Amino acid sequence: MIYLDHNATTPCDPAVFEEMKKWFTEMFFNPSSIYTPSQQARQAIEDARKKVAKLLDASPEEIIFTSGGTESNNTAIIGTAYLKKNKGNHIITSLIEHHAVLNVCKFLEKNMGFQITYLPVDKYGLVDPDDVKKAITDKTILISIMAANNEIGTIEPIEEIGKIAKENNILFHCDGVQVAGKIPVSVKKLNVDFFSLSAHKFYGPKGIGALYVRKGVKFRPILYGGHQEKGLRPGTENVPAIVGLGKACEIAEKNMEDDASKEKVLRDKLEKLLFERIPEIIVNGHPEKRLYNTLNICVKYVEGESMLLHLDFEGICASSGSACTSGSLEPSHVLLALGIPPEVAHGSLRFSLGRPNTMEEIEKTADVLPKIVEKLRKMSPFWDKK
């Protein structure tokens, strides 16, 4: 199998899994109990918190553990909306956010009377900071813009947007799920108040994530129960997963530079070969301000799902966009926001590379896909007409 869908999820690093194992079995204790083994579990959680904080250039007390990116995004946005609704009911976001942000905003819009401004992007998927500035009203309580898009890889001008939010005394949330563990992040430099991450996007376990909350920033919890996480996220802590997240952060910090240089070479090689061998394709996303592992293309006159099925028959795993919307027949909302016609957007493929990938896998993919495209185009009336 050739796995080229690392933006959807990554394999758990063996060192991460090894670190987690004993917390499932011999060290199974509830970290809220007072006896010694439980306090050892508590210490393991705090050690992991320090590792997450170090990856983000934050303080350990600013890290809250969650079940993943979706919960982190919900907590930041809904938690702020509930707390600030008497001050204002306006939130600014973008058209290309992950559904874990967009659907939260739609919920607030439909059920809580909030006004949401969905900012457009340019043809590369970039949000214009001037558009953010112009959208601000005296009722704006939160800005939520992703650090990098999960489908096209475009990296947003978060630091600049953060300065605008700070100057206007508006809270700023950033969905950082696709950048954490991949590129250096300093929440201090980015001027963010909230920052979401998820372990399984950088070789940690599924079902665990974190939310950075800048010291002094308040929000209303969306879950109620015990005292865990200072009462901001109750529920018995998932100690094995938290330990795994900490270890994944530790490994990411060491490997980030090497991973970036290797995967960019592979990504660029795949892009070059596909352009040489397949006519009528386009690359989506910014040519430079893009995640080094992400290649999103549209193959004209071919349907994306058909290409994915044929790639799967050849043992190659890719996607046509976000894994969270793979059951939808609608074209990608991200590509439509870029101004790509629906009939072209339907022919999208996303290749997202990771640590295990090799040049041999890239060359095989570049050999296989052109043959698939040629076969499918022969069956396409649109290609025949062209």
C-alpha positions as a printed Julia matrix, in Angstrom:
386×3 Matrix{Float64}:
   0.0    0.0     0.0
   1.12   3.54   -0.8
  -0.42   5.94    1.71
  -0.63   9.55    0.49
  -3.38  10.91    2.76
  -1.5   12.17    5.82
  -3.65  15.32    6.14
  -6.56  12.98    6.93
  -4.6   11.05    9.56
  -1.12   9.71   10.2
   0.1    6.34   11.47
   0.85   6.33   15.17
   4.62   6.52   15.63
   5.91   3.26   17.22
   7.72   5.29   19.89
   4.43   7.02   20.72
   2.58   3.71   20.98
   5.35   2.26   23.15
   5.12   5.22   25.52
   1.35   4.78   25.81
   1.19   1.03   26.48
   1.83   0.88   30.21
  -0.83   3.53   30.91
  -3.46   1.15   29.52
  -2.49  -1.81   31.68
  -0.13  -1.62   34.67
  -0.6    2.17   35.21
  -4.36   2.3    34.64
  -5.11   4.49   37.68
  -7.47   7.46   37.8
  -5.28  10.58   38.03
  -7.79  12.26   40.36
  -7.28   9.73   43.17
  -4.82  10.51   45.99
  -2.76   7.32   46.24
   0.73   7.14   44.77
   0.05   5.32   41.44
  -2.71   7.82   40.65
  -0.4   10.71   41.4
   2.12   9.17   39.01
  -0.6    9.24   36.34
  -1.25  12.88   37.26
   2.44  13.64   36.82
   2.44  11.94   33.41
  -0.38  14.28   32.33
   1.52  17.34   33.52
   4.69  16.18   31.78
   2.71  15.83   28.54
   1.21  19.29   29.06
   4.73  20.74   29.22
   5.64  19.03   25.93
   2.57  20.4    24.15
   3.3   23.87   25.53
   6.91  23.66   24.36
   5.82  22.77   20.81
   3.58  25.86   20.72
   5.88  28.25   22.62
   3.24  28.51   25.34
   3.08  28.0    29.11
   1.81  24.64   30.45
  -1.06  26.33   32.31
  -2.35  27.63   28.96
  -2.93  24.08   27.59
  -6.28  22.28   27.97
  -6.6   18.68   26.81
  -9.6   17.82   24.61
 -10.74  14.9    22.45
  -9.31  16.48   19.28
  -9.5   19.38   16.86
 -13.3   19.4    16.59
 -13.82  19.72   20.33
 -11.08  22.35   20.6
 -12.7   24.44   17.87
 -16.17  24.05   19.4
 -14.86  24.98   22.84
 -13.14  28.16   21.65
 -15.98  29.4    19.44
 -19.08  28.36   21.4
 -17.37  29.06   24.73
 -16.59  32.62   23.61
 -20.05  33.13   22.1
 -21.81  32.06   25.3
 -19.64  34.28   27.48
 -19.63  37.37   25.24
 -23.17  37.34   23.82
 -24.18  40.32   25.95
 -21.28  42.31   24.51
 -21.79  41.37   20.85
 -23.1   38.76   18.45
 -20.74  39.05   15.47
 -18.07  36.52   14.47
 -15.67  36.71   11.53
 -14.41  33.57    9.79
 -13.56  32.5     6.22
 -15.28  30.51    3.5
 -12.57  27.83    3.48
 -12.56  26.82    7.14
 -12.88  23.19    8.16
 -16.46  22.1     8.91
 -15.49  21.87   12.58
 -15.51  25.69   12.43
 -18.06  26.4     9.68
 -20.77  24.19   11.15
 -20.25  25.67   14.61
 -20.75  29.14   13.12
 -23.87  27.97   11.28
 -25.24  26.58   14.55
 -24.7   29.92   16.29
 -26.24  31.72   13.32
 -29.35  29.53   13.23
 -29.98  28.91   16.91
 -28.36  31.77   18.84
 -29.0   34.79   16.62
 -25.35  35.39   15.82
 -24.24  37.29   12.74
 -21.39  35.54   10.9
 -19.19  37.16    8.27
 -17.67  34.53    5.94
 -14.67  36.22    4.33
 -13.75  35.39    0.73
 -10.28  34.23   -0.3
  -8.2   34.9    -3.39
  -7.47  32.33   -6.1
  -4.74  30.8    -3.92
  -6.94  30.5    -0.84
  -5.46  33.43    1.07
  -7.54  35.59    3.39
  -6.8   39.3     2.93
  -6.09  40.92    6.34
  -7.67  44.13    5.01
 -10.92  42.22    4.54
 -10.72  41.19    8.19
 -10.23  44.81    9.22
 -13.17  46.01    7.11
 -15.49  43.31    8.5
 -15.03  44.36   12.13
 -18.01  46.04   13.8
 -18.68  47.2    17.34
 -20.46  43.85   17.86
 -17.51  41.65   16.8
 -16.42  39.36   19.63
 -14.33  36.72   17.82
 -12.27  36.12   14.69
 -11.61  32.49   13.67
  -9.19  31.82   10.8
  -7.33  28.55   10.18
  -3.52  28.45   10.13
  -3.36  26.31    6.97
  -6.06  24.77    4.85
  -6.42  21.0     5.09
  -7.32  20.55    1.41
  -5.02  22.9    -0.5
  -2.32  23.52    2.1
  -2.35  27.34    1.8
  -0.81  28.96    4.89
  -2.75  32.0     6.08
  -1.31  35.34    7.33
  -2.19  34.53   10.94
   0.32  36.86   12.58
  -1.01  39.86   10.66
  -4.64  38.96   11.38
  -3.73  38.45   15.03
  -2.35  41.99   15.23
  -5.62  43.36   13.81
  -7.62  41.41   16.39
  -5.37  42.61   19.2
  -5.55  46.28   18.1
  -9.35  46.05   18.12
  -9.58  44.14   21.41
 -11.22  41.14   19.72
 -10.49  37.53   20.64
  -8.76  35.49   17.93
  -9.1   31.73   17.47
  -6.91  29.77   15.07
  -7.6   26.22   13.92
  -3.99  25.01   13.85
  -4.74  21.32   13.3
  -2.85  21.11    9.99
   0.26  23.03   11.1
   0.94  21.77   14.64
   3.84  19.34   14.51
   4.55  20.2    10.85
   5.89  23.75   10.89
   7.23  25.88   13.77
   4.46  27.58   15.76
   4.78  30.34   18.35
   1.39  31.3    19.71
   3.03  34.39   21.19
   4.22  35.65   17.8
   0.93  34.74   16.12
  -1.05  36.93   18.55
  -3.7   34.22   19.0
  -5.95  33.79   22.02
  -7.02  30.23   21.15
  -5.15  27.61   19.09
  -6.48  24.11   18.31
  -4.45  20.98   17.58
  -5.04  17.25   17.13
  -2.52  14.48   17.84
  -3.42  12.14   14.99
  -2.34  14.7    12.39
   1.3   14.34   13.47
   1.81  10.67   14.35
  -0.02  10.64   17.67
  -3.16   8.69   18.66
  -6.7    9.56   17.58
  -9.19  10.96   20.07
  -6.86  13.42   21.78
  -6.09  17.05   21.12
  -5.43  20.29   22.92
  -6.63  23.87   23.04
  -4.21  26.67   23.82
  -5.97  29.44   25.76
  -3.89  32.57   26.33
  -3.45  33.39   30.01
  -6.23  35.7    31.19
  -8.65  34.81   28.4
 -11.99  33.5    29.63
 -14.63  31.33   27.98
 -17.67  29.43   29.18
 -17.15  25.63   29.23
 -19.32  23.61   26.86
 -19.16  20.51   29.11
 -20.03  20.35   32.8
 -18.95  17.75   35.33
 -15.92  17.32   37.55
 -12.92  19.48   38.32
 -10.59  18.13   35.63
  -8.64  20.67   33.52
  -9.5   23.36   36.09
 -13.18  22.65   35.48
 -12.87  23.9    31.9
 -12.99  20.43   30.35
 -14.41  17.88   32.79
 -14.21  14.1    32.47
 -11.68  11.53   33.61
  -8.51  12.19   31.67
  -7.5    9.84   28.86
  -4.03   9.27   30.31
  -2.63   6.95   27.59
  -3.71   9.32   24.81
  -2.44  12.41   26.64
   0.93  10.72   27.14
   0.89   9.81   23.44
   0.17  13.41   22.44
   3.08  14.59   24.58
   5.44  12.1    22.99
   4.23  13.02   19.48
   4.97  16.69   20.26
   8.44  15.76   21.51
   9.21  13.76   18.34
   7.73  16.42   16.05
   9.95  19.09   17.54
  13.05  17.0    16.82
  12.02  15.8    13.33
  10.19  18.85   11.96
  13.03  20.27    9.89
  14.08  16.91    8.41
  10.47  15.94    7.66
   9.87  19.26    5.91
  12.91  19.09    3.65
  12.3   15.45    2.69
   8.56  15.73    2.05
   8.89  18.93    0.04
  11.29  17.19   -2.35
   8.81  14.31   -2.76
   5.83  16.64   -3.16
   7.59  18.77   -5.79
   8.72  15.66   -7.67
   5.15  14.32   -7.79
   3.83  17.68   -8.99
   6.47  17.9   -11.73
   5.89  14.36  -12.99
   2.1   14.71  -13.07
   2.31  17.98  -14.99
   4.64  16.38  -17.51
   2.42  13.33  -18.02
  -1.18  14.58  -17.7
  -2.55  17.41  -19.86
  -5.22  19.8   -18.59
  -4.49  19.78  -14.85
  -4.18  22.66  -12.4
  -2.6   22.98   -8.95
  -4.73  24.44   -6.18
  -3.28  26.49   -3.37
  -0.5   29.01   -3.09
   2.68  28.12   -5.04
   4.93  29.09   -2.1
   2.83  29.72    1.03
   1.71  26.12    1.17
   2.28  23.17    3.49
   5.36  21.34    2.21
   3.56  17.98    2.17
   0.36  18.94    0.31
  -0.45  18.73   -3.39
  -4.02  19.39   -4.5
  -4.79  19.17   -8.22
  -7.84  19.31  -10.46
  -7.82  16.96  -13.43
 -10.21  18.39  -16.01
 -12.86  16.19  -17.64
 -12.46  13.42  -15.01
 -14.41  12.79  -11.82
 -12.33  12.71   -8.62
 -14.09   9.77   -6.97
 -13.48   7.61  -10.06
  -9.77   8.4    -9.93
  -9.67   7.58   -6.22
 -11.32   4.19   -6.78
  -8.86   3.32   -9.54
  -5.94   4.44   -7.39
  -7.28   2.26   -4.59
  -7.32  -0.75   -6.96
  -3.61  -0.04   -7.47
  -2.97   0.12   -3.72
  -2.63   3.9    -3.58
  -4.52   5.89   -0.93
  -5.33   9.55   -1.63
  -8.38  11.77   -1.23
 -10.45  14.34   -3.08
 -10.45  16.78   -0.18
 -11.28  16.57    3.5
 -11.9   13.1     4.95
 -14.72  14.65    6.99
 -16.72  15.35    3.82
 -15.8   12.28    1.78
 -19.41  11.06    1.89
 -20.67  14.21    0.19
 -21.43  14.42   -3.52
 -20.98  18.19   -3.47
 -17.73  19.66   -4.85
 -15.26  20.97   -2.29
 -16.4   24.23   -0.65
 -12.73  25.21   -0.52
 -12.21  24.88   -4.28
 -15.46  26.69   -5.02
 -14.29  29.55   -2.79
 -11.14  29.76   -4.95
 -13.38  30.46   -7.93
 -12.93  27.03   -9.53
 -16.01  25.98  -11.56
 -17.97  23.08  -10.01
 -17.34  20.76  -12.97
 -13.58  21.26  -12.55
 -13.69  21.06   -8.75
 -15.31  17.62   -9.05
 -12.03  16.4   -10.56
  -9.88  17.2    -7.54
  -7.28  14.97   -5.91
  -5.32  15.66   -2.74
  -2.0   13.99   -2.1
  -0.65  14.66    1.4
   2.73  13.15    2.12
   4.22  11.96    5.38
   7.29  10.66    7.13
   7.12   7.06    5.75
   6.82   8.0     2.05
   9.66   7.24   -0.39
  10.72   8.41   -3.84
   9.83   4.96   -5.22
   6.24   5.45   -4.05
   6.09   8.87   -5.68
   7.4    7.52   -8.99
   4.92   4.64   -8.94
   2.03   7.03   -8.3
   3.23   9.23  -11.15
   3.28   6.16  -13.41
  -0.15   4.89  -12.4
  -2.27   8.06  -12.35
  -1.73   9.16  -15.99
  -2.94   5.75  -17.19
  -6.04   6.04  -15.0
  -6.77   9.53  -16.3
  -6.31   8.41  -19.91
  -8.71   5.5   -19.38
 -11.37   7.64  -17.71
 -11.11  10.42  -20.27
 -11.79   7.95  -23.05
 -15.17   7.36  -21.39
 -15.86  11.08  -20.91
 -18.14  12.8   -23.47
 -16.64  16.13  -22.41
 -13.1   14.99  -23.22
 -14.32  13.5   -26.51
 -15.98  16.79  -27.41
 -12.81  18.71  -26.57
